[in-house]
Amino acid sequence: MLHLGLGSFHRAHQAVYLDALIRSGDTSWALAGGNIRPDMAETIAALIQQDGAYTLETISPAGEHRYQRIGSIRQVIPYQPDLAGLIEQGASAETKIISFTVTEAGYYLDAQNRLDLEAFADLRADLDAARAGRPGATIYGALTAILRARMASGAGPVTLLNCDNLRHNGERSRAGLLQFIGLIGDAALLAWVEAHTSSPNAMVDRITPRPTPDVRERVLAATGSDDPAALMGESFIQWVIEDRFIAGRPAWERVGVEMVDSVDAYEEAKIRLLNATHSCIAWAGTLVGYRYIHEGTQDPAIRRLAYDYVTDDTIPVLDTPEHPCPIDLPQYRDVVLDRFANPAIQDTNQRVAMDGFSKIPGFIAPTLRERLARGEGIASVAMLPALFLAYLQRWHQGRIPYTYQDQAMDPAAAHAICSAADPVAAFCADTVLWGDLAADARLVDALRQASARVERFVAEHPVS
Ligand code: NAD
């Protein structure tokens, strides 16, 4: 396997599963990897020095620390502007899977899954480079260069495995790649990629904070080895992959990876039970003065809001007699809340509260829409947008103790909502937030009641 993007997450997740398989005695697969941009130079240099090995510290919600030496990355390919080492490895017949983690922002797609050439200069520069036969610095430019060399070398089919946190990540990055190759006008390559690659969707999960210096200190104290490439993650780990590998794959199912026909149910559960709940806790926690996610999760009143949203309104729409959910959702809810309560993770409300104007339509509105379509109540799910409205009003008044970032928010429109004579009605009329549900009388009614509950919750809430 060749991996593009040797960030923390890859090293705490995909490399860990392969390490477990190798330790179990199956040595038929190994990893090579490198970055397609000249960042993280110190970590890459440390990894090269250590032949790709490093120590991973995991910390459970109960505070148990575990230290593992991960040795599945057998070759670290240093960054070169022409990506020569990565292209050589990717064009070799021994490579059967090319995986990647280049962050959510590394795909440059608009809401219709089209490459957004207007917004992204990086993408335009990469198209020019690819037309001139040079690799660029985006995933599309790098994959195009690798696959072009692979087609020429006759190395055969290869699976492209996206490991980023993106809904339908395989399909979406494949759509971007095919458009990119189409735009450079290489019809032969386009036909080759369509016939000789597959792009399974995958759901990935493990909270992996950026390593701080104290991780290296703890690893030294616990293991006696000073590792500049050490990193830390939560003990929870999950990887669900659609089993569509065109050139074979490791026997991941032996080490806990879930190989499935479709990841849809897993993605939906993660977005609504994990991501929406995370935002709920961050907004509520900020309103009552907490800084960290674990503080809000450990607060019984806030935990209750998240718990009721999942239990009353979300599980019933994800698990129905017509479409039974393959996941034990009550258990998933409890595991998620335990993970968020882990004080070792030190995740901030500031990081998790951001981007409300895309999280309401993406994570929360689908549940409201489905409940209303079935004529069911929305009191518990309405608490989440009501918390966000209260949060937005404090932002409008300059009372959020950190900078609020929201790529989808029009600040003038958001200020207008908060200063309207009837902020709840103005909030519910916003089409960015609600789409076809905007101004729905049932939504307005539920939000009015939920907003009154939120204000009571804040007024009565003791913060130590
Ligand atoms: P990181 O900052 O440690 O690493 C980022 C990696 O992406 C680096 O290898 C960098 O070279 C590369 N990169 C960044 N922007 C790029 C771009 N525009 N084009 C090409 N390459 C680019 O971050 P991380 O913690 O490893 O997280 C990376 C991704 O992994 C996340 O964005 C997410 O999609 C996924 N993920 C992370 C976590 C987590 O908790 N860290 C959990 C689940 C999924």
Boltz pocket constraint, residues with backbone or C-beta under 6 A from the ligand:
constraints:
  - pocket:
      binder: B
      contacts: [[A, 4], [A, 5], [A, 6], [A, 7], [A, 8], [A, 9], [A, 10], [A, 34], [A, 35], [A, 36], [A, 37], [A, 39], [A, 40], [A, 101], [A, 102], [A, 103], [A, 104], [A, 105], [A, 106], [A, 137], [A, 138], [A, 139], [A, 163], [A, 164], [A, 165], [A, 166], [A, 204], [A, 205], [A, 206], [A, 207], [A, 208], [A, 209], [A, 210]]
      max_distance: 6.0
